[in-house]
């Protein structure tokens, strides 16, 4: 059942507790950072169509390579699947919930500490973006990194958690001894 070290498979209860704790922390950090940006830094709390939410949103330059901006993402990563359809936020919510549920079901029988941490990050990030879609019909993105005129698409804490979580899942797959789970 168990391999010594980081690749040790945890019992189901520990896996679920770790997923829940990490997901909760990721969710709280995401929602708190969005609330801070939307209410104090670049006020636009009423949502993507409210006052102060112009297409060319203001930005705050913090360093030569990092800005805080206000961008509303109506799609998924990099704005993919953005649509003016009224049902699109609900379709994207359903997809997020389905993927989160499948990931939790996948590790239900036991997973390594790294896999449980990774799934918690993905689930917490996904839930943070689901809340945005329910509240605003779009996801609030505000982190803008750039270098020499090249901009990475704006993102948020939830997006960062999802990307890091997927990377950790890949790492776990590479580091874990091959054994059926």
Secondary structure, 3 states (H helix, E strand, C coil): CCCCCCCCECCHHHHHHHHHHHHHHHHHHHHHHHHHHHHHHCCCCCCCCCCCCCCCCCEEECCCCEEEEEEEECCCHHHCCCCCCCCHHHHHHHHHHHHHHHHHHHHCCCCEHHHHHHHHHHHHHHHHHHHHHHHHCCEEEEEEEEECCEECCCECHHHHHHHHHHHHHHHHHHHCCCCCC
